[in-house]
């Protein structure tokens, strides 16, 4: 499956932004989808994940209550709604697909990765 993340941009602290991850090539509903991010000088970290059906979700503590992950399988797209953005949310955001049994925060378990989209939050 091919993934493309988009929707990033430059916003101010407190603003909202919605990222999209569009998939093509294989049956989208077969994959759990995760969002990860990498800030300058830091390792890539888990942000959020959603299972195949869209029923189960999981969030990093740093974004819980501010970010919402959702998916529309008919559109082969996963969304990451980001509210109350903070400067520390500044990073390149990546989406990834996993064929495993359940959603996971472990990057090595994701089979396919898209190119990232830059999110910059100014203070």
Secondary structure, 3 states (H helix, E strand, C coil): CEEEEECCEEEECCCCEEEEEEEECCCHHHCEEEEEEECCCCCCEEEEEECCCCCCEEECCCCCCCEEEEEEHHHCEEEEEECCCCHHHCEEEEEEEECCCCCCCCHHHCCEECECEEEEEEC
